[in-house]
Amino acid sequence: MAEATMEDPAQLWPPPVGTYAEEQGLFQILQNMLEELLIHKPDDPIEFMINHLKQNNDDAPKICILGPPASGKTTVAMWLSKHFDAIRVSQETLLFNETLALTEEAKAYKEKNQKIPSALWANLIQERLSNVDCIKQGWILEGFPENQEQAWMLQSFGIFPRHVEVYHTTFDWPSDPLVQERLVKPEDLSEQEVSKKLLEYHRNFPEVFQIYQKVLKSINADQPSVDVLSQVLTYVQTRHRSAAPFTPRIIFCGPPGSGKSLQAALIAQKYGVVNICCGQLLKEAVADNTNLGELIKPYIDNGWPVPDNLVVELLTQRLSSLECLTDGWVLSGFPRDIEQAEKLQKSQINPNSRWKGRSDERWQYRAPWAMEEGKKRVFFFNLPYESIMERLSQRRTDPITGQRYHTTFRPAPTPEIQARLRQNPRDQEENIEKRLETYYRNVKDLEEFYEEAFYVNADQDPYVVFEFIESCIIKPLPCRKFRHL
């Protein structure tokens, strides 16, 4: 009887599996279901998960708006509710909702001028947020929780906001004179009541901050309402980092001499991804005498372009290796035209792109790499013609050491070395012009194919360029994750 052996799953799965799992957000779906299982502890987990997938919309906003009296909570909550087509839930809307079983009990306390117990508020909120409209459209919870006890109650019911925002004073006087005339002063906003509420707020909220610190944003509301709403929108558009496994896949495109290879090397060195230079990969295949290398060798020896099908087959083999699947990769030097890009896509060699949810397309940030709405991990390097000619035409190589120099930026250290330097025929001006002509003839179609790419000003210090590229890859940027944004 043959002995069973354990194999690495990454070696058994075809390369498209990992990409599919990442793009469809399978890890996050499973994570969300597991959280719900641990919260609700259903007797039938399988049936519970099926119902969760059918009913829940994990994209829906779940936002708490907190702050002291007169800080603009209601204004912001109403604006967000309208903007995202989400359900606004406040103490007032709960007390006026006759369909809730506990409304009458809460109103009885109100009529007797008695404080409504926290447990009753929490149960009312749970009942309201369990309704289909809140599940499908999301919710904006205004003014609750007010203290640590209430926050714990919400958590015990499985109510976890994704964003918590805290405000202090702002003014938003209506511009319509008719609206101004019918404004009334709330009964409970006397100076004495406001002072009491402020003291209670400042006493309770440090503990609330501690509970929600990972999802909390404090906003100074003592500024124009437009600025407040802008900051609110920026924050709620940001999806928090996830623990989902993620391997970066990055493509650098640009004219010769734009610094693609250098930037790829810097990214690979700092983040441990595999650096794939197409030209170098072709040379290695020839040097290793592989089957593909033998087919490629005549083209390399004669200076002819290697057919796209051979290049794509070689790239597919390399990028499907366990190292690339595990660590990710950065590819430079390919594709150079739209036909090559289409062949890569057909072979399922794609840069990181959007994360698709079950109901609509959405985005997810994955530590330490971030995904930005509307962006693929493709970078086009832009460099003026004169700078390209200066960079390439003055490059020289030491035939003895193989060391590369530049007559302006990095001259040879001694006259002896200077005397033996040679210029690669590819770096002669007429050959550079031919290569540039080919690049500019094809780049427009390539940019349209990768329409969501980043654009890099490569005519600056290499480390400034690197910092920009790095920020585009790892910096958490706002993402449009809700349907109506």
C-alpha positions in Angstrom: 0.0 0.0 0.0 1.5 3.3 -1.1 2.3 5.7 1.7 0.3 9.0 1.6 2.4 12.1 1.4 1.6 15.7 2.2 2.2 18.2 -0.6 2.3 21.9 -0.6 -1.2 23.1 -1.7 0.4 26.0 -3.7 2.1 23.3 -5.8 -1.2 21.5 -6.4 -3.3 24.5 -7.3 -3.1 26.0 -10.8 -1.9 29.7 -10.8 -5.4 31.2 -11.6 -6.8 29.8 -8.4 -4.9 32.3 -6.2 -5.7 35.2 -8.4 -9.4 34.2 -8.5 -9.5 33.9 -4.7 -7.9 37.3 -4.3 -10.1 39.1 -6.9 -13.3 37.6 -5.6 -12.4 38.3 -2.0 -13.0 34.7 -0.9 -10.8 35.2 2.2 -12.9 38.2 3.4 -16.2 36.3 2.7 -15.0 33.4 4.8 -13.7 35.8 7.5 -17.1 37.6 7.7 -19.0 34.3 7.9 -16.7 33.0 10.7 -17.2 36.2 12.7 -20.9 35.8 12.4 -20.7 32.2 13.5 -18.7 33.1 16.6 -21.1 35.9 17.5 -24.4 34.0 17.0 -23.3 30.4 17.6 -26.1 28.9 15.6 -27.2 25.3 16.1 -26.9 24.6 12.3 -23.7 26.5 11.1 -24.1 25.3 7.5 -27.7 26.6 7.2 -26.7 29.8 9.0 -23.8 30.5 6.5 -26.1 29.8 3.5 -28.6 32.4 4.8 -25.8 34.8 5.6 -24.6 34.6 2.0 -28.1 35.1 0.7 -29.1 38.0 2.9 -26.1 39.9 4.0 -24.4 42.7 2.1 -20.9 43.0 3.5 -20.4 46.1 1.4 -23.2 48.1 3.1 -22.0 51.0 5.3 -22.0 50.5 9.0 -21.2 53.8 10.6 -21.5 55.4 14.0 -21.7 59.2 14.4 -20.8 60.3 17.9 -20.2 63.6 19.6 -21.3 66.1 22.3 -24.5 68.2 21.9 -24.7 70.6 19.0 -21.7 69.1 17.3 -23.4 68.5 14.0 -24.0 64.7 14.4 -27.5 64.9 12.9 -26.4 67.0 9.9 -23.6 64.6 9.1 -25.8 61.5 9.7 -28.5 62.8 7.4 -26.0 63.7 4.7 -24.3 60.3 4.8 -27.7 58.5 4.8 -28.7 60.4 1.6 -25.3 60.0 0.0 -25.1 56.2 0.5 -28.8 55.5 0.4 -28.3 54.0 3.9 -30.8 53.9 6.8 -30.3 56.6 9.4 -31.0 55.3 12.9 -31.2 57.7 15.9 -33.1 57.9 19.2 -35.8 60.0 17.5 -36.3 57.6 14.5 -36.4 54.6 16.9 -39.1 56.3 19.0 -41.2 57.2 16.0 -40.9 53.7 14.4 -44.3 52.1 15.3 -43.3 48.7 13.8 -40.7 48.0 16.4 -41.9 45.8 19.3 -40.1 47.8 22.0 -41.0 51.3 20.8 -44.0 51.6 23.1 -42.0 50.6 26.1 -39.3 53.2 25.3 -41.9 55.9 24.7 -43.5 55.2 28.1 -40.2 56.1 29.7 -40.0 59.2 27.6 -43.5 60.4 28.5 -42.7 60.0 32.2 -39.5 62.1 31.7 -37.5 59.0 32.8 -34.2 58.0 31.3 -34.6 55.1 28.9 -32.4 52.2 30.1 -29.3 51.4 28.0 -30.4 47.8 27.6 -33.7 48.9 26.1 -31.9 51.2 23.6 -29.6 48.4 22.7 -32.5 46.0 22.1 -34.3 48.6 20.0 -31.2 49.2 17.9 -30.6 45.5 17.4 -34.2 45.0 16.3 -34.0 48.0 13.8 -30.6 46.9 12.4 -31.9 43.4 11.9 -34.5 44.7 9.4 -34.0 43.9 5.7 -33.5 47.5 4.7 -30.6 48.0 7.2 -29.0 44.7 6.1 -29.2 45.5 2.4 -28.6 49.2 2.4 -26.5 49.7 5.5 -27.0 52.0 8.4 -25.8 55.3 10.0 -26.2 55.1 13.8 -26.4 58.6 15.3 -25.5 59.4 18.9 -25.1 55.8 20.1 -23.3 54.3 22.0 -22.9 57.0 24.6 -20.8 55.1 27.1 -18.8 51.9 27.5 -21.7 49.9 28.8 -23.7 50.6 25.6 -20.8 49.9 23.4 -20.4 46.5 25.0 -24.1 45.8 24.6 -23.9 46.5 20.9 -20.9 44.2 20.6 -22.8 41.4 22.5 -25.5 41.7 19.8 -23.0 41.4 17.0 -23.2 45.1 16.0 -19.7 46.2 14.9 -19.5 49.5 13.0 -16.8 49.7 10.4 -16.3 53.5 10.9 -16.8 55.5 14.1 -16.6 59.3 13.8 -16.5 61.8 16.7 -17.3 65.5 16.3 -17.3 68.8 18.2 -19.0 72.0 17.5 -20.1 73.3 14.1 -22.7 75.6 12.7 -24.9 75.0 9.6 -27.6 77.7 9.4 -30.1 77.0 6.6 -30.0 79.4 3.6 -33.8 79.2 3.0 -35.6 82.0 4.9 -38.8 79.9 5.1 -36.8 77.1 6.9 -35.2 79.7 9.2 -38.6 81.0 10.2 -40.0 77.7 11.3 -36.9 76.6 13.3 -37.7 75.9 17.0 -35.3 75.5 19.9 -35.3 71.9 21.3 -36.6 71.8 24.8 -33.6 69.8 26.2 -31.0 72.2 24.9 -31.0 74.8 27.8 -27.6 76.0 28.9 -28.0 73.8 32.0 -28.9 70.7 30.0 -26.1 71.3 27.5 -23.5 71.6 30.4 -24.8 68.4 31.9 -24.6 66.5 28.6 -21.1 67.9 27.9 -19.9 66.7 31.3 -21.4 63.3 30.8 -19.9 63.1 27.3 -16.4 64.0 28.4 -16.6 61.5 31.3 -17.8 58.6 29.2 -16.1 58.9 25.9 -12.5 58.1 26.7 -13.7 54.5 27.3 -15.7 54.5 24.1 -12.7 55.7 22.2 -10.7 52.8 23.6 -13.3 50.3 22.4 -13.5 51.6 18.9 -9.9 52.9 18.5 -9.1 50.8 15.5 -12.1 52.1 13.5 -12.4 55.6 15.0 -11.8 59.0 13.4 -11.9 62.2 15.5 -13.0 65.2 13.4 -12.8 68.8 14.4 -16.3 70.0 13.6 -15.6 73.7 14.5 -15.0 74.5 10.8 -17.2 75.1 7.7 -19.6 72.2 7.2 -18.2 71.6 3.7 -14.8 70.8 5.1 -16.3 68.5 7.8 -18.3 66.6 5.2 -15.2 66.3 3.0 -13.2 64.7 5.9 -16.1 62.4 6.7 -16.4 61.2 3.1 -12.6 60.6 2.9 -12.7 58.5 6.0 -15.8 56.4 5.3 -14.5 55.7 1.8 -11.4 54.1 3.4 -11.7 50.3 3.8 -9.6 49.1 6.7 -6.8 46.8 6.2 -7.5 43.1 6.1 -5.5 40.0 7.1 -6.3 38.4 3.7 -3.3 36.7 2.0 -2.0 38.8 -0.8 0.8 38.7 -3.3 1.7 41.8 -5.3 1.8 41.6 -9.1 3.2 44.8 -10.6 4.0 45.8 -14.2 6.4 48.7 -15.2 6.1 50.2 -18.7 8.1 53.0 -20.2 10.5 54.1 -22.9 14.1 52.9 -22.8 16.2 54.7 -20.3 13.3 55.7 -18.1 14.6 53.7 -15.1 12.1 50.7 -15.1 14.8 48.2 -14.2 16.2 50.2 -11.4 12.8 50.8 -9.8 11.9 47.2 -10.2 15.2 46.2 -8.4 14.5 48.7 -5.6 10.9 47.4 -5.1 12.1 43.8 -5.2 14.9 44.5 -2.7 12.8 46.2 -0.2 9.7 44.0 -0.3 11.1 40.6 -1.3 9.0 40.3 -4.5 10.6 38.5 -7.5 12.1 40.9 -10.0 11.3 39.7 -13.6 13.1 41.6 -16.3 11.9 40.3 -19.6 15.2 40.8 -21.5 17.2 39.2 -18.7 14.7 36.3 -18.6 15.2 35.6 -22.3 19.0 35.6 -21.9 18.8 33.2 -18.9 16.6 30.8 -20.9 19.2 30.7 -23.6 22.1 30.3 -21.2 20.4 27.4 -19.4 19.8 25.6 -22.6 16.1 25.0 -21.9 13.7 23.8 -24.6 12.3 27.3 -24.9 15.9 28.7 -24.7 16.8 26.7 -27.8 13.9 28.2 -29.7 14.7 31.7 -28.5 18.5 31.5 -29.1 18.5 32.2 -32.9 16.5 35.4 -32.4 18.8 36.6 -29.7 22.0 35.7 -31.7 20.7 37.6 -34.7 19.2 40.6 -32.9 15.7 39.8 -34.0 12.6 40.3 -31.9 11.6 37.2 -30.0 8.0 36.1 -31.1 5.4 37.0 -28.6 4.1 33.5 -28.1 7.6 32.3 -27.0 8.0 35.3 -24.6 4.5 34.8 -23.1 5.1 31.0 -22.7 8.4 31.8 -20.9 6.8 34.4 -18.7 3.9 32.0 -17.9 6.4 29.4 -16.7 8.3 31.8 -14.6 5.4 33.6 -13.0 3.7 30.3 -12.3 6.6 29.2 -10.2 6.1 28.7 -6.4 8.4 31.6 -5.7 6.3 34.1 -7.7 3.0 32.7 -6.5 4.2 33.0 -2.9 6.2 36.3 -2.9 4.6 38.1 -5.8 6.5 39.8 -8.7 7.3 43.0 -10.5 7.7 42.7 -14.3 9.5 45.2 -16.5 10.2 45.3 -20.2 6.9 43.5 -21.2 4.3 44.1 -22.6 5.4 46.7 -25.2 2.2 46.8 -27.2 -1.5 46.0 -26.9 -1.1 42.6 -28.6 1.4 41.5 -26.0 -0.8 42.8 -23.2 -3.8 40.9 -24.6 -1.7 37.7 -24.7 -0.6 38.2 -21.1 -4.2 38.7 -20.1 -5.3 35.6 -22.0 -2.6 33.6 -20.2 -4.0 35.0 -16.9 -0.9 37.1 -16.1 -2.5 40.2 -14.7 -1.4 43.0 -12.3 -3.3 43.3 -9.1 -6.6 44.9 -9.7 -10.0 45.3 -8.1 -11.6 43.0 -5.6 -15.1 41.9 -6.8 -17.8 41.4 -4.2 -20.8 39.2 -4.6 -23.3 42.0 -5.4 -21.0 44.6 -7.0 -17.4 45.5 -7.5 -15.6 46.6 -4.5 -12.1 47.1 -3.1 -10.1 45.9 -0.2 -6.8 46.9 1.4 -4.5 44.1 2.3 -1.5 44.7 4.6 1.1 45.7 3.8 -0.1 46.4 0.3 -3.0 48.6 -0.5 -5.6 48.6 -3.3 -6.8 52.0 -4.6 -10.2 52.3 -6.3 -9.9 52.5 -10.0 -6.2 51.6 -10.1 -4.3 48.6 -11.3 -0.7 47.9 -10.4 0.6 49.1 -13.8 3.0 52.1 -13.9 3.9 54.1 -17.0 7.2 55.9 -16.8 7.3 59.3 -18.5 10.5 60.9 -19.6 11.3 63.7 -22.1 13.0 62.8 -25.3 16.1 64.9 -24.5 16.5 63.2 -21.1 16.3 59.8 -22.7 18.9 60.6 -25.2 21.2 62.0 -22.5 20.8 59.0 -20.3 21.3 56.4 -23.0 23.7 57.9 -25.6 26.3 58.6 -22.9 26.3 55.1 -21.3 29.5 53.2 -21.5 30.7 49.7 -20.4 34.0 48.5 -19.2 34.7 45.3 -21.3 37.0 43.9 -18.7 34.9 44.3 -15.5 31.5 44.7 -17.1 30.9 47.8 -15.0 28.6 50.4 -16.5 29.4 54.2 -16.5 27.9 57.4 -17.7 30.1 60.2 -19.1 28.1 62.8 -17.3 26.4 61.3 -14.2 28.9 58.5 -13.4 32.2 58.9 -15.2 35.0 56.3 -15.0 37.2 56.9 -12.0 40.5 56.7 -13.8 41.9 57.7 -17.3 42.9 54.1 -17.8 39.3 52.8 -17.4 38.0 55.8 -19.4 40.2 54.8 -22.4 38.9 51.2 -22.6 35.2 52.0 -22.3 32.9 50.9 -25.1 29.4 51.9 -26.2 26.7 49.3 -26.8 25.4 49.7 -30.4 21.9 49.9 -28.9 22.9 53.1 -27.3 23.9 54.9 -30.4 21.6 57.8 -31.2 20.1 56.4 -34.4 19.2 53.1 -32.6 17.8 54.9 -29.6 15.5 56.9 -32.0 14.3 53.7 -33.6 13.5 52.1 -30.2 11.7 55.3 -29.1 9.7 55.5 -32.3 8.5 51.9 -31.7 7.6 52.7 -28.1 5.7 55.9 -28.9 3.8 54.2 -31.7 2.5 51.5 -29.4 2.2 53.2 -26.0 -1.1 55.0 -26.6 -3.0 51.7 -27.2 -1.2 50.2 -24.3 -2.3 53.0 -22.0 -5.9 52.6 -23.1 -5.7 48.9 -22.4 -4.4 49.6 -18.9 -6.6 52.7 -18.5 -6.5 52.5 -14.7 -2.7 52.7 -14.5 -0.4 55.1 -12.5 1.8 57.6 -14.3 5.3 58.3 -13.1 7.4 61.4 -13.7 10.7 59.6 -14.2 12.7 62.8 -14.9 13.8 63.3 -11.3 16.0 61.7 -8.6 15.6 57.8 -8.7 14.8 57.7 -5.0 12.1 60.4 -5.4 10.6 58.2 -8.1 10.8 55.2 -5.9 9.0 56.9 -3.0 6.2 57.8 -5.3 5.8 54.3 -6.7 6.0 52.9 -3.1 3.3 55.2 -1.9 1.0 54.1 -4.8 1.5 50.5 -3.8 1.4 50.5 0.0 -0.2 53.7 1.2 -3.8 53.3 2.4 -5.8 55.4 0.0 -9.5 56.2 0.0 -11.6 53.7 -1.9 -15.1 54.0 -3.2 -16.7 50.9 -1.7 -20.4 51.8 -1.5 -22.9 51.5 -4.3 -24.1 55.1 -4.5 -20.8 56.9 -4.2 
